[in-house]
Amino acid sequence: MATVTVAEAEPTSPDGSGWTDEQLRKYPFPTKQIPRLSHTDPRAEILINNEEPVVLTDTNLVFPALKWDINYLQENIGNGDFSVYIAENHKFLYYDEKKMSNFENFVPKSRRIEMKFSEFVEKMHQMEELNGKQRVYLQQTLNDTVGQKIVVDFLGFNWNWINKQQTKRNWGQLTSNLLLIGMEGNVTPAHYDEQQNFFAQIKGYKRCILFPPDQFECLYPYPVHHPCDRQSQVDFENPDYEKFPKFKNAFGYEAVVGPGDVLYIPMYWWHHIESLLNGGVTITVNFWYKGAPTPKRIEYPLKAHQKVAIMRNIEKMLGEALGDPHEVGPLLNTMIKGRYDQDLNANTDNGEALHNTARE
Ligand SMILES: O=C(O)CCC(=O)C(=O)O
């Protein structure tokens, strides 16, 4: 099989980290660094137990895959079909195809095409050469169509370490391993998932900006029945502060992950992920796990992610009860406007009058 050369950048940074600040896109909110720790550091254990993000630098989770590049995958990944998204710009906003019938006027900004791996490589080449705005992003769950060498690499992952992580936190089953192969500069806009995630970087560098679940109000997710459920409506590059004023309060946690790093993305944490500019192709495999079952004894106050789960359930129940997802918003508005969106304890005219009467 002919070999191909898809831009594969070598580390160029003066500090040896493999990347520089110029490769990061600019956004209007502040961020703090996510800690980078050894998996043997007790602080890493504490962070994961508290469902807070951490980059683990030495798990060897995907060690056999660190040799993967486009040529190796082209030779060995097999003849299965791969889901490839094509977008007219660098942003790959996820949408749930099953929810598209709820919103007939919704026009997705990217489209999914099933293709062979070699076709994907070809497409990536064409797009690089044309230097246009169009881009591709391969996002495919690893399955049994992969070739023998990939199977051997997969079996050599550090299952011992990751199975222990799963068991000691009582997480549910591993649901899937998504293989992501992206072009430099590709962006997955901010969203949250309802699963625990160990995000293993294999090739190239990705910047991951995370926001905790208590920033729900700052990030304005689409309604649950919308195809973009769980995605933020805010365009980070051009935020509409009139529509989304609380985005001004957003505060992120970020890390750049490179080959061998594993980022723990806790369930319900928002994440925006970008392949660095001029950084070549990126390859990632994630490990998605179902969360632990809800505890029998609920402790109060509830955590932010539990409140998010409650809000999701209310939206879903209303959608079913009303028989039409489009009636959910109006009903919620009727229920809230002038009732729950006012501080009834405040010294309003009404409140003042009541107070005065009581004094007389
Ligand atoms: O790497 C990306 O572009 C997106 C990955 C992601 O959203 C995830 O693993 O949950």
The ligand as a Gaussian input file, in Angstrom:
#p B3LYP/6-31G(d) Opt

LIG

0 1
 O      -11.248000      15.342000      21.266000
 C      -12.258000      15.897000      20.864000
 O      -12.249000      16.669000      19.909000
 C      -13.580000      15.668000      21.537000
 C      -13.555000      14.519000      22.513000
 C      -14.679000      14.535000      23.487000
 O      -15.518000      15.412000      23.495000
 C      -14.768000      13.463000      24.474000
 O      -13.891000      12.593000      24.539000
 O      -15.756000      13.478000      25.248000

